[in-house]
Amino acid sequence: MEHQDARLQVNCSRSILRPDLVLEAFNYRVDYDYSMHPNIIIGQMNKICLYCRALKFQKESPGMCCSNGKVNLPALEDPP
């Protein structure tokens, strides 16, 4: 019985939410609202890329859309 209690205690300690979410998918908690975690909230989409003029989220990584001007796609044609 002590062996089971020790195993339960280890499993409970592993399920504590880590601030950086490393390996958190392996310890998913149904009672936690992950959408409100500070590392998940990336803000409003109100920044504009200096190179391609794409709308970006406030906390989106720089260069995510066009790699800081290194990728240049042709403009889309209007449909017939």
Distance bins in CASP14 RR format, pairs under 12 A and 6 or more apart:
PFRMAT RR
TARGET T0000
AUTHOR 0000-0000-0000
RMODE 2
METHOD distances of the structure
MODEL  1
1 7 0 0 0 0 0 1 0 0 0 0 0
1 8 0 0 0 0 0 1 0 0 0 0 0
2 8 0 0 0 0 0 1 0 0 0 0 0
2 9 0 0 0 0 0 1 0 0 0 0 0
3 9 0 0 0 0 0 1 0 0 0 0 0
3 10 0 0 0 0 0 1 0 0 0 0 0
4 10 0 0 0 0 0 1 0 0 0 0 0
4 11 0 0 0 0 0 1 0 0 0 0 0
5 11 0 0 0 0 0 1 0 0 0 0 0
5 12 0 0 0 0 0 1 0 0 0 0 0
6 12 0 0 0 0 0 1 0 0 0 0 0
6 13 0 0 0 0 0 1 0 0 0 0 0
7 13 0 0 0 0 0 1 0 0 0 0 0
7 14 0 0 0 0 0 1 0 0 0 0 0
8 14 0 0 0 0 0 1 0 0 0 0 0
8 15 0 0 0 0 0 1 0 0 0 0 0
9 15 0 0 0 0 0 1 0 0 0 0 0
10 16 0 0 0 0 0 1 0 0 0 0 0
10 27 0 0 0 0 0 1 0 0 0 0 0
11 26 0 0 0 0 0 1 0 0 0 0 0
11 27 0 0 0 0 1 0 0 0 0 0 0
11 29 0 0 0 0 0 1 0 0 0 0 0
12 27 0 0 0 0 0 1 0 0 0 0 0
12 29 0 0 0 0 0 1 0 0 0 0 0
13 27 0 0 0 0 0 1 0 0 0 0 0
14 23 0 0 0 0 1 0 0 0 0 0 0
14 24 0 0 0 0 0 1 0 0 0 0 0
14 26 0 0 0 0 1 0 0 0 0 0 0
14 27 1 0 1 0 0 0 0 0 0 0 0
14 28 0 0 0 0 0 1 0 0 0 0 0
14 29 0 0 0 0 0 1 0 0 0 0 0
15 23 0 0 0 0 0 1 0 0 0 0 0
15 24 0 0 0 0 1 0 0 0 0 0 0
15 26 0 0 0 0 1 0 0 0 0 0 0
15 27 1 0 1 0 0 0 0 0 0 0 0
15 28 0 0 0 0 1 0 0 0 0 0 0
15 29 1 0 0 1 0 0 0 0 0 0 0
15 30 0 0 0 0 0 1 0 0 0 0 0
15 31 0 0 0 0 1 0 0 0 0 0 0
15 32 0 0 0 0 1 0 0 0 0 0 0
16 23 0 0 0 0 0 1 0 0 0 0 0
16 24 0 0 0 0 0 1 0 0 0 0 0
16 27 0 0 0 0 1 0 0 0 0 0 0
16 29 0 0 0 0 1 0 0 0 0 0 0
16 32 0 0 0 0 0 1 0 0 0 0 0
17 23 0 0 0 0 0 1 0 0 0 0 0
17 24 1 0 0 1 0 0 0 0 0 0 0
17 25 0 0 0 0 0 1 0 0 0 0 0
17 27 0 0 0 0 1 0 0 0 0 0 0
17 28 0 0 0 0 0 1 0 0 0 0 0
17 29 1 0 0 1 0 0 0 0 0 0 0
17 31 0 0 0 0 0 1 0 0 0 0 0
17 32 1 0 0 1 0 0 0 0 0 0 0
17 33 0 0 0 0 0 1 0 0 0 0 0
17 34 0 0 0 0 1 0 0 0 0 0 0
17 36 0 0 0 0 0 1 0 0 0 0 0
17 37 1 0 0 1 0 0 0 0 0 0 0
17 38 0 0 0 0 0 1 0 0 0 0 0
17 39 0 0 0 0 0 1 0 0 0 0 0
17 40 0 0 0 0 0 1 0 0 0 0 0
18 24 1 0 1 0 0 0 0 0 0 0 0
18 25 0 0 0 0 0 1 0 0 0 0 0
18 26 0 0 0 0 0 1 0 0 0 0 0
18 27 0 0 0 0 1 0 0 0 0 0 0
18 29 0 0 0 0 0 1 0 0 0 0 0
18 32 0 0 0 0 0 1 0 0 0 0 0
18 34 0 0 0 0 0 1 0 0 0 0 0
18 37 0 0 0 0 0 1 0 0 0 0 0
18 39 0 0 0 0 1 0 0 0 0 0 0
19 37 0 0 0 0 1 0 0 0 0 0 0
19 38 0 0 0 0 1 0 0 0 0 0 0
19 39 1 0 0 1 0 0 0 0 0 0 0
19 40 0 0 0 0 0 1 0 0 0 0 0
20 37 0 0 0 0 1 0 0 0 0 0 0
20 38 0 0 0 0 0 1 0 0 0 0 0
20 39 1 0 0 1 0 0 0 0 0 0 0
20 40 0 0 0 0 0 1 0 0 0 0 0
21 27 0 0 0 0 0 1 0 0 0 0 0
21 28 0 0 0 0 0 1 0 0 0 0 0
21 29 0 0 0 0 0 1 0 0 0 0 0
21 32 0 0 0 0 0 1 0 0 0 0 0
21 34 0 0 0 0 1 0 0 0 0 0 0
21 37 1 0 0 1 0 0 0 0 0 0 0
21 38 0 0 0 0 1 0 0 0 0 0 0
21 39 1 0 1 0 0 0 0 0 0 0 0
21 40 0 0 0 0 1 0 0 0 0 0 0
22 39 0 0 0 0 0 1 0 0 0 0 0
24 32 0 0 0 0 1 0 0 0 0 0 0
24 34 0 0 0 0 1 0 0 0 0 0 0
24 37 0 0 0 0 1 0 0 0 0 0 0
24 39 0 0 0 0 1 0 0 0 0 0 0
24 40 0 0 0 0 0 1 0 0 0 0 0
25 34 0 0 0 0 1 0 0 0 0 0 0
27 34 0 0 0 0 0 1 0 0 0 0 0
28 34 0 0 0 0 1 0 0 0 0 0 0
29 37 0 0 0 0 0 1 0 0 0 0 0
32 40 0 0 0 0 0 1 0 0 0 0 0
33 40 0 0 0 0 1 0 0 0 0 0 0
33 41 0 0 0 0 0 1 0 0 0 0 0
34 40 1 0 0 1 0 0 0 0 0 0 0
34 41 0 0 0 0 0 1 0 0 0 0 0
35 41 1 0 0 1 0 0 0 0 0 0 0
35 42 0 0 0 0 0 1 0 0 0 0 0
38 59 0 0 0 0 1 0 0 0 0 0 0
39 59 0 0 0 0 1 0 0 0 0 0 0
40 57 0 0 0 0 0 1 0 0 0 0 0
40 59 0 0 0 0 1 0 0 0 0 0 0
41 57 0 0 0 0 1 0 0 0 0 0 0
41 58 0 0 0 0 1 0 0 0 0 0 0
41 59 1 0 0 1 0 0 0 0 0 0 0
41 60 0 0 0 0 0 1 0 0 0 0 0
42 56 0 0 0 0 1 0 0 0 0 0 0
42 57 1 0 1 0 0 0 0 0 0 0 0
42 58 1 0 0 1 0 0 0 0 0 0 0
42 59 1 0 1 0 0 0 0 0 0 0 0
42 60 1 0 0 1 0 0 0 0 0 0 0
42 61 0 0 0 0 1 0 0 0 0 0 0
42 64 0 0 0 0 0 1 0 0 0 0 0
43 56 0 0 0 0 0 1 0 0 0 0 0
43 57 1 0 1 0 0 0 0 0 0 0 0
43 58 1 0 1 0 0 0 0 0 0 0 0
43 59 1 0 1 0 0 0 0 0 0 0 0
43 60 0 0 0 0 1 0 0 0 0 0 0
44 55 0 0 0 0 1 0 0 0 0 0 0
44 56 0 0 0 0 0 1 0 0 0 0 0
44 57 1 0 0 1 0 0 0 0 0 0 0
44 58 1 0 1 0 0 0 0 0 0 0 0
44 59 0 0 0 0 1 0 0 0 0 0 0
44 60 0 0 0 0 0 1 0 0 0 0 0
45 54 0 0 0 0 1 0 0 0 0 0 0
45 55 1 0 1 0 0 0 0 0 0 0 0
45 56 1 0 0 1 0 0 0 0 0 0 0
45 57 1 0 1 0 0 0 0 0 0 0 0
45 58 0 0 0 0 1 0 0 0 0 0 0
45 59 0 0 0 0 0 1 0 0 0 0 0
45 60 0 0 0 0 1 0 0 0 0 0 0
45 65 0 0 0 0 0 1 0 0 0 0 0
46 55 1 0 0 1 0 0 0 0 0 0 0
46 56 0 0 0 0 1 0 0 0 0 0 0
46 57 0 0 0 0 1 0 0 0 0 0 0
46 58 1 0 0 1 0 0 0 0 0 0 0
46 59 0 0 0 0 0 1 0 0 0 0 0
46 60 0 0 0 0 0 1 0 0 0 0 0
47 53 0 0 0 0 0 1 0 0 0 0 0
47 54 0 0 0 0 1 0 0 0 0 0 0
47 55 1 0 0 1 0 0 0 0 0 0 0
47 56 1 0 1 0 0 0 0 0 0 0 0
47 57 1 0 0 1 0 0 0 0 0 0 0
47 58 1 0 0 1 0 0 0 0 0 0 0
47 59 0 0 0 0 1 0 0 0 0 0 0
47 60 1 0 0 1 0 0 0 0 0 0 0
47 61 0 0 0 0 0 1 0 0 0 0 0
47 62 0 0 0 0 1 0 0 0 0 0 0
47 63 0 0 0 0 0 1 0 0 0 0 0
47 64 0 0 0 0 0 1 0 0 0 0 0
47 65 0 0 0 0 0 1 0 0 0 0 0
48 54 1 0 0 1 0 0 0 0 0 0 0
48 55 1 0 0 1 0 0 0 0 0 0 0
48 56 1 0 0 1 0 0 0 0 0 0 0
48 57 0 0 0 0 0 1 0 0 0 0 0
48 58 0 0 0 0 0 1 0 0 0 0 0
48 60 0 0 0 0 0 1 0 0 0 0 0
48 65 0 0 0 0 0 1 0 0 0 0 0
48 66 0 0 0 0 0 1 0 0 0 0 0
49 55 1 0 0 1 0 0 0 0 0 0 0
49 56 1 0 1 0 0 0 0 0 0 0 0
49 57 0 0 0 0 0 1 0 0 0 0 0
49 60 0 0 0 0 1 0 0 0 0 0 0
49 61 0 0 0 0 0 1 0 0 0 0 0
49 62 0 0 0 0 1 0 0 0 0 0 0
49 63 1 0 0 1 0 0 0 0 0 0 0
49 64 0 0 0 0 1 0 0 0 0 0 0
49 65 1 0 1 0 0 0 0 0 0 0 0
49 66 1 0 0 1 0 0 0 0 0 0 0
49 67 0 0 0 0 0 1 0 0 0 0 0
49 68 0 0 0 0 1 0 0 0 0 0 0
49 69 0 0 0 0 1 0 0 0 0 0 0
49 71 0 0 0 0 0 1 0 0 0 0 0
50 56 0 0 0 0 0 1 0 0 0 0 0
50 62 0 0 0 0 1 0 0 0 0 0 0
50 63 0 0 0 0 1 0 0 0 0 0 0
50 65 0 0 0 0 0 1 0 0 0 0 0
50 66 0 0 0 0 1 0 0 0 0 0 0
50 68 0 0 0 0 1 0 0 0 0 0 0
50 69 0 0 0 0 1 0 0 0 0 0 0
51 62 0 0 0 0 0 1 0 0 0 0 0
51 63 0 0 0 0 1 0 0 0 0 0 0
51 64 0 0 0 0 0 1 0 0 0 0 0
51 65 0 0 0 0 1 0 0 0 0 0 0
51 66 1 0 1 0 0 0 0 0 0 0 0
51 67 0 0 0 0 1 0 0 0 0 0 0
51 68 1 0 0 1 0 0 0 0 0 0 0
51 69 1 1 0 0 0 0 0 0 0 0 0
51 70 0 0 0 0 1 0 0 0 0 0 0
51 71 0 0 0 0 1 0 0 0 0 0 0
51 72 0 0 0 0 1 0 0 0 0 0 0
51 73 0 0 0 0 0 1 0 0 0 0 0
52 63 0 0 0 0 1 0 0 0 0 0 0
52 64 0 0 0 0 0 1 0 0 0 0 0
52 65 1 0 1 0 0 0 0 0 0 0 0
52 66 1 0 1 0 0 0 0 0 0 0 0
52 67 0 0 0 0 1 0 0 0 0 0 0
52 68 0 0 0 0 1 0 0 0 0 0 0
52 69 1 0 0 1 0 0 0 0 0 0 0
52 70 0 0 0 0 0 1 0 0 0 0 0
52 71 0 0 0 0 1 0 0 0 0 0 0
52 72 1 0 0 1 0 0 0 0 0 0 0
52 73 0 0 0 0 1 0 0 0 0 0 0
52 75 0 0 0 0 0 1 0 0 0 0 0
53 65 0 0 0 0 1 0 0 0 0 0 0
53 66 0 0 0 0 1 0 0 0 0 0 0
53 69 0 0 0 0 0 1 0 0 0 0 0
53 72 0 0 0 0 0 1 0 0 0 0 0
53 75 0 0 0 0 0 1 0 0 0 0 0
54 60 0 0 0 0 1 0 0 0 0 0 0
54 62 0 0 0 0 0 1 0 0 0 0 0
54 63 0 0 0 0 1 0 0 0 0 0 0
54 64 0 0 0 0 1 0 0 0 0 0 0
54 65 1 0 1 0 0 0 0 0 0 0 0
54 66 1 0 0 1 0 0 0 0 0 0 0
54 67 0 0 0 0 0 1 0 0 0 0 0
54 68 0 0 0 0 0 1 0 0 0 0 0
54 69 0 0 0 0 0 1 0 0 0 0 0
54 71 0 0 0 0 0 1 0 0 0 0 0
54 73 0 0 0 0 0 1 0 0 0 0 0
55 64 0 0 0 0 0 1 0 0 0 0 0
55 65 0 0 0 0 1 0 0 0 0 0 0
56 62 0 0 0 0 1 0 0 0 0 0 0
56 63 0 0 0 0 1 0 0 0 0 0 0
56 64 1 0 0 1 0 0 0 0 0 0 0
56 65 1 0 0 1 0 0 0 0 0 0 0
56 66 0 0 0 0 0 1 0 0 0 0 0
57 64 0 0 0 0 1 0 0 0 0 0 0
57 65 0 0 0 0 0 1 0 0 0 0 0
61 67 0 0 0 0 0 1 0 0 0 0 0
61 68 0 0 0 0 0 1 0 0 0 0 0
62 68 1 0 0 1 0 0 0 0 0 0 0
62 69 0 0 0 0 0 1 0 0 0 0 0
63 69 1 0 0 1 0 0 0 0 0 0 0
63 70 0 0 0 0 1 0 0 0 0 0 0
63 71 0 0 0 0 1 0 0 0 0 0 0
64 71 0 0 0 0 0 1 0 0 0 0 0
65 71 0 0 0 0 1 0 0 0 0 0 0
65 72 0 0 0 0 0 1 0 0 0 0 0
65 73 0 0 0 0 0 1 0 0 0 0 0
66 72 1 0 0 1 0 0 0 0 0 0 0
66 73 0 0 0 0 1 0 0 0 0 0 0
67 73 0 0 0 0 0 1 0 0 0 0 0
END
